[in-house]
Structures are given as structure tokens and as C-alpha cells.
Amino acid sequence: MSANTNFLELRAIEDLAELMNMPGSVLREVMIQSTDGYRYFTIPKKRGGVREIEAPSGLLKQVQKKLNGYLQPLYQRIRPECSHG
């Protein structure tokens, strides 16, 4: 069975944590404190003003990257022909 099939069959946080090779308690903590997992800063724009950035840090970033690895292949299978990016 492929990883994508396993992902579609997940029913609980513990199942997701196991698939991602992390303790369920860690995944729960990331979910509860997701707003604390971001760092906020600004960068200057070329033509004046500033751009506000909210970037995930630490464990939240790792979780997002792992989830992206499962979600991108699923999206590619159902993506409409007219969509780009």
C-alpha cells in the first residue's frame, strides 16, 4: 500500500503521527499552539513600504513540510487542467 493510500485512510491524530514518524503528543502540541509557532517580521519592498512576513518556525515548519509531502501528490491527481501553480 502506498503512502498516499495510507494518508487517505487516516482516522485519528495518532494515525497521522505514526505515519509522520513522530509522537502523537508532539503533533497535538503543534496543533494546539500553532499560532505560537510563527515568527513575525517585516522586509522592505523595492518600491517603498514593508511586507509583513509570518513564517513558521521549528517544529511547526517540520510538520508542515511532512504534510506537504503527502498532500502534493494527492493534489496533483485531482488538480483541474485549468489551474496553474
N, C-alpha and C positions, 0 to 999 in steps of 0.2 A: 504494500500500500504506500502511495506517495505521501510526502509531507503535506501537499496541498489537500489531499483527501483527508488526512488526519486533521488538518486545520478546520475543515468544514464540518467534521464530526464532533468538535469540542462542545461540551455542555456545561462546564464549570471552570472557575478560575484556576482550580488545581490542575485541570487537564491542560490548560494553556501554559501554566507554569512548568509542568512536566515537559511539554513539547519544546519549550524555550530553554530547558535545562537550568531552571532557577527555582529556588524555594517558593512555595505559594505565599508565604508570609512576606517575602520581599516584593512580589508582584502586587499584593494587596496594599502594601505601604506606598508603593509608587502611585497606585490608583487613588488612594486617599489624599496624598499630599502632592498631587500633580501640579497645582498652582505654585507650590514652593520649589518645584524642580526647574524653574526658569530663571535665567539671569536677564536683566533688562539693561540696555544701554542704547546710546544713540551714535550715529555716524553721520558725518556731513554729506550732503548731496552736492553734486557737481555745480548745480545752478542755484545754490543757496538753500538755506533751511537744513533741517536734520531729518533723518529717517530713524524712527524708533524700532528697535530690534528686541524681540523676545525669543531668546534661544534656549532650548532645553539643555540641561547640564547633567553630568554624572550619570546616575542610574536611569533616569528618565530617558536620556538620549540613547542609551544601550537598548532599553526596552523598545523604543520607537524603531530603531534600526532592525531589531529582530522581527518585529511585527511587519515591517515593510517588506522583509524578505519573503514572508508568506502571502501578503496581500497583493503585491505587484503581479506575480504570476496569475493569480485569480482574476485580477482586473484585466490583464491582457487577453484572457479568454472571453470576457464579456464586453470589452470596450467596443462602443459603436464605431463604425467605419468613419463617420464624420468627425470624430473627436481627434484632437491632436495634443501631444504633450504627455 
